[in-house]
Each structure stands twice: as C-alpha cells, then as structure tokens.
Amino acid sequence: MSIKKRKQRDAFTEINITPLTDIFLVLLIIMMVIAPLLNNQGLNLAVPTQQEAQKQEKEFKIITVDVSETGQYLVEGRDVAADILLAAIKQAYQEKKDGLLIKVAQESTHEAVVRVMDAAQTAGIASISVIEK
C-alpha cells in the first residue's frame, strides 16, 4: 500500500505550464492593442512667472480667467457661473485669439481649474498658461 500512495504523490509533482503560457499570451496581445492608444496628446501648459504673465497680458491679446477659493470664475473681470463658462470663454476668444491665462487662488480646487481648461480646449484655445494669484 505504501507504493500505491507514493505513486499518487509523484503524479502531482509536475506543474502544468500550458495554462500559464496561455494567460501570458493573452496579456501580451492586450498590451499590444492598448499601447498605441496610450500615446495621446494633452494640453500644452506653460507656467510663467508673475512678471512674464503681466508682460504677456500687455503685449498679447490673452483672455484672463480668475479662479477663486470658492470656485467662482471671473472671465475678463466679469463674474461667470460655472454652467456658462464655456460660452463666456468662446465669446472672449472671438476678440482675443492669443491664448488663455488662468489665475488660480492658492486654496482653489483642482476641479475648478480643470473645468476652465476643459472649456478652453472645447473652445479651441491651444495656448494655456496657469499662474497662482
């Protein structure tokens, strides 16, 4: 009987790697399909200093958007609600085509800044700068 038990134990000592190689091949195919999709371009952000920002405002026709700590927006000095931010930026972009300057308060949320960036990208603005107030 001991020989019979020993043969049963010996039968399970080898690992079948066929399912493992199948999994690796499937993962490799998935990565080969997804990798080209990861090379997408985002917004080009330039972070100027305070002096550069003031110089740019005077030299170029740049739209300025102020983002306050409470998430309020001022587009060219006008108070604008979040739901009409895109329309206000599009209207200002008709007059000032050189870019957009976002002045961000230190305590403002990322959501508020990203909302301005999304609206600018939707409006067709290619040059966006972000500075801290």
Contacts in CASP RR format, 6 or more apart in sequence:
PFRMAT RR
TARGET T0000
AUTHOR 0000-0000-0000
METHOD contacts of the structure
MODEL  1
MSIKKRKQRDAFTEINITPLTDIFLVLLIIMMVIAPLLNNQGLNLAVPTQ
QEAQKQEKEFKIITVDVSETGQYLVEGRDVAADILLAAIKQAYQEKKDGL
LIKVAQESTHEAVVRVMDAAQTAGIASISVIEK
43 117 0 8 1.000
43 121 0 8 1.000
43 128 0 8 1.000
44 126 0 8 1.000
44 127 0 8 1.000
44 128 0 8 1.000
45 128 0 8 1.000
45 129 0 8 1.000
45 130 0 8 1.000
46 127 0 8 1.000
46 128 0 8 1.000
46 129 0 8 1.000
47 129 0 8 1.000
47 130 0 8 1.000
47 131 0 8 1.000
48 56 0 8 1.000
48 129 0 8 1.000
48 131 0 8 1.000
49 131 0 8 1.000
50 131 0 8 1.000
53 101 0 8 1.000
53 103 0 8 1.000
53 129 0 8 1.000
53 131 0 8 1.000
56 62 0 8 1.000
56 101 0 8 1.000
56 129 0 8 1.000
57 64 0 8 1.000
57 101 0 8 1.000
60 98 0 8 1.000
60 99 0 8 1.000
61 95 0 8 1.000
61 96 0 8 1.000
61 97 0 8 1.000
61 98 0 8 1.000
61 99 0 8 1.000
62 96 0 8 1.000
62 98 0 8 1.000
62 99 0 8 1.000
62 100 0 8 1.000
62 101 0 8 1.000
62 129 0 8 1.000
63 75 0 8 1.000
63 76 0 8 1.000
63 89 0 8 1.000
63 92 0 8 1.000
63 93 0 8 1.000
63 96 0 8 1.000
63 99 0 8 1.000
63 100 0 8 1.000
63 101 0 8 1.000
63 125 0 8 1.000
64 75 0 8 1.000
64 76 0 8 1.000
64 77 0 8 1.000
64 100 0 8 1.000
64 101 0 8 1.000
64 103 0 8 1.000
65 73 0 8 1.000
65 74 0 8 1.000
65 75 0 8 1.000
65 89 0 8 1.000
65 100 0 8 1.000
65 101 0 8 1.000
65 102 0 8 1.000
65 103 0 8 1.000
65 116 0 8 1.000
66 73 0 8 1.000
66 74 0 8 1.000
66 77 0 8 1.000
66 103 0 8 1.000
66 105 0 8 1.000
66 133 0 8 1.000
67 73 0 8 1.000
67 102 0 8 1.000
67 103 0 8 1.000
67 104 0 8 1.000
67 105 0 8 1.000
67 108 0 8 1.000
67 112 0 8 1.000
67 113 0 8 1.000
67 116 0 8 1.000
68 74 0 8 1.000
68 105 0 8 1.000
68 108 0 8 1.000
69 105 0 8 1.000
69 106 0 8 1.000
69 107 0 8 1.000
69 108 0 8 1.000
71 82 0 8 1.000
71 108 0 8 1.000
71 109 0 8 1.000
71 112 0 8 1.000
72 79 0 8 1.000
73 79 0 8 1.000
73 80 0 8 1.000
73 81 0 8 1.000
73 82 0 8 1.000
73 85 0 8 1.000
73 88 0 8 1.000
73 112 0 8 1.000
73 116 0 8 1.000
74 80 0 8 1.000
75 85 0 8 1.000
75 88 0 8 1.000
75 89 0 8 1.000
75 92 0 8 1.000
76 92 0 8 1.000
78 88 0 8 1.000
80 88 0 8 1.000
82 115 0 8 1.000
85 115 0 8 1.000
85 116 0 8 1.000
85 119 0 8 1.000
86 119 0 8 1.000
86 122 0 8 1.000
86 123 0 8 1.000
89 100 0 8 1.000
89 116 0 8 1.000
89 119 0 8 1.000
89 120 0 8 1.000
89 123 0 8 1.000
89 125 0 8 1.000
90 123 0 8 1.000
93 123 0 8 1.000
93 124 0 8 1.000
93 125 0 8 1.000
98 127 0 8 1.000
99 125 0 8 1.000
99 126 0 8 1.000
99 127 0 8 1.000
99 128 0 8 1.000
99 129 0 8 1.000
100 116 0 8 1.000
100 120 0 8 1.000
100 125 0 8 1.000
100 127 0 8 1.000
100 128 0 8 1.000
100 129 0 8 1.000
101 129 0 8 1.000
101 130 0 8 1.000
101 131 0 8 1.000
102 113 0 8 1.000
102 116 0 8 1.000
102 117 0 8 1.000
102 128 0 8 1.000
102 129 0 8 1.000
102 130 0 8 1.000
102 131 0 8 1.000
103 131 0 8 1.000
103 132 0 8 1.000
103 133 0 8 1.000
104 113 0 8 1.000
104 130 0 8 1.000
104 131 0 8 1.000
104 132 0 8 1.000
104 133 0 8 1.000
105 132 0 8 1.000
105 133 0 8 1.000
106 132 0 8 1.000
106 133 0 8 1.000
113 130 0 8 1.000
117 128 0 8 1.000
120 128 0 8 1.000
END
